[in-house]
Amino acid sequence: MAAISLNEAQRTAVETDAPLLCCACPGSGKTRVLIAKVRHILTTHPDPYIIMTTFSRDAAEEMLERIRQEKGLGKDQLARLTIGNFHSLALRQLKAANEVGKILSDIEARHLIARALHDTGLKFSLDEADGLIARCKADRAFAAANPKAERLMDAYRGHQEANGGYDFTDLLLRANELMDKGLIQPLRATHVLADEFQDIDQMQFDWLLHHLAQQPVATAVGDDDQSIYGFRRSLGYRGMMDFVAATGANIITLDTNYRSTAGIVSAAGKLIAYNADRVAKKVSAARGDGALPSVIVLADKEDQGLRIVHQLDAICARNRVPEPLPAQEPYRFGVNSGQVAVLARTNAQLHALETTFRNARVPYLRSGRSFWDAQLLQVYLAMLEAVERQDGMGLEIGLRWAGVSEVALRRLVDAADGTLWRYLDPAAGLPIPGGSPEVESLVRLGRGWVTKLTTSPPAQAAIGPIYGVAGWMSRVMTKSCAEDEEGHPIQGKGRRDIRDLDRLEAARDTLADAHGSLATRIRRARERDNQDIPRVILSTFHASKGLEWDHVILIDVYGGVVPKITEFSSDEELAEERRVFYVAMTRARDSLTLYTRRRQPLSDFLLEAELATAATVSPADTDHQEEMCA
């Protein structure tokens, strides 16, 4: 790989061997800077040890792979680099001290939360309960002031202890507690690099402070203008200033945008300037001139999908994909996945657009959450892991998904002396529980799994449960999903999951054909699922962060949706909404189109970005052009 070319500000950020806060605007090459800085440290310092924190596991893997591709870095040098998200780094500490047991997956943790809600009788939703428990763990004062939340957390912790598991929040919390008491040491580091610093929360910041006590050279890279996770208690601008106060760091801004045209950069810059608490930046566009974003005014909601299809037709006519599309996907046109994205403030706004795209044979992919993160697949994996580990939690998760009540589950678990797996163990001699066809069918199926696991070669033993779980879930979905005259699901819980059924059928084949552990099989299935076929990306503003496309379309840009606030919203909530919209705008490389509607309140953000006067009326609404442009 050729040496990385850097501008003056980037080079300064790379070569500075002192505490540094690097504020990087969208498209300014922060990843390039981080890679170059790792290389610089490893090749110029006599005995370096680098810790790099990332926002997610996927980001860590991608960063590590890109660093490995750097020429001139040997295995010995790369061994001095430790990279991961905060939870994986905390896990590394706990494993070294033999302080960790089973790690609960997200769906296993939510299963135990459901148990805690049942035990306490508290009337919170799962999402509300999850948020309350996380906040109680991070803030003892909040727990003391909210007895219901504290009671819920205590019940949840009881189930955690009974199942011998940590959730991801516990990893960081436990590592901080042990470092506070001096029972474990921070990871060895001469240099600490923290990516996406605007997104860290107080618990992550405390973990970092423990490591900064060793006096490593610390570099934080982020953009306060892209702090969009306030609902997760991210620190944003305040956290970046706290880092400066704790380390005495200098501030460098990377303010050249290499991604977007000048028109897009200008409009986005005018918008974000309305936020008060931010690092001042004079962002310029390296790509020179470019058209301002287009604002399309629609007559009504129904016009939006068809108007977007027409726009996609025009884009695809100019950027025809040379490769033929797969025969099983008879779309009238195709685009590369990096070309076009349609973004909305919420997931719900994308549902109607999906219907329009299917009818128009537009190839699309719902982004933001992986197929393997969907509830259906999480249940599927939990059940496979239950078979692999021979414990009953995954079976409970499957039965709850199938509609078995919490009361019935608790009765079953109690009768099996604490684990449903005993029903599957022929040696236990428990009768098949009656009263629910889902329970009866799962137990009969599970006893077949046990036979295969104990009598078949390993490869065949693995395949049996894979197909068995998929088949059982297919039958449950089919049973719970009513259909209309055309065969489309219209009611029942299965209507959300049935859309993924075909993909599950394909995925199970991939899992069965793969070799190795379940984790290895899942990784292979992810790789197959993520193959780059021509398609339009559908995503939310939040989920688009860190991504970019040639052409970006933002839908439903009108007051009440963009910004998504109420009369009770605070100034900080409005500022975060502005940052969310700024992130969405700056995903675009070549063109940005915003769709709004007549008879809906004008979005304040269009006024702030000075785009309201640039509005054009959809051809379907030409009679109202004079009215809308007034």
Beta strands, then each sheet from edge to edge (+ up, - down):
strand 1: 20-24
strand 2: 50-54
strand 3: 81-85
strand 4: 102-103
strand 5: 165-166
strand 6: 191-194
strand 7: 217-222
strand 8: 250-254
strand 9: 256-257
strand 10: 284-285
strand 11: 294-298
strand 12: 340-344
strand 13: 364-366
strand 14: 482-483
strand 15: 489-491
strand 16: 536-540
strand 17: 549-554
strand 18: 588-597
strand 19: 615-617
sheet 1: 3+ 2+ 6+ 7+ 1+ 8+
sheet 2: 4+ 5+
sheet 3: 9+ 10+
sheet 4: 13+ 16+ 12+ 17+ 18+ 11+ 19+
sheet 5: 14+ 15-
end
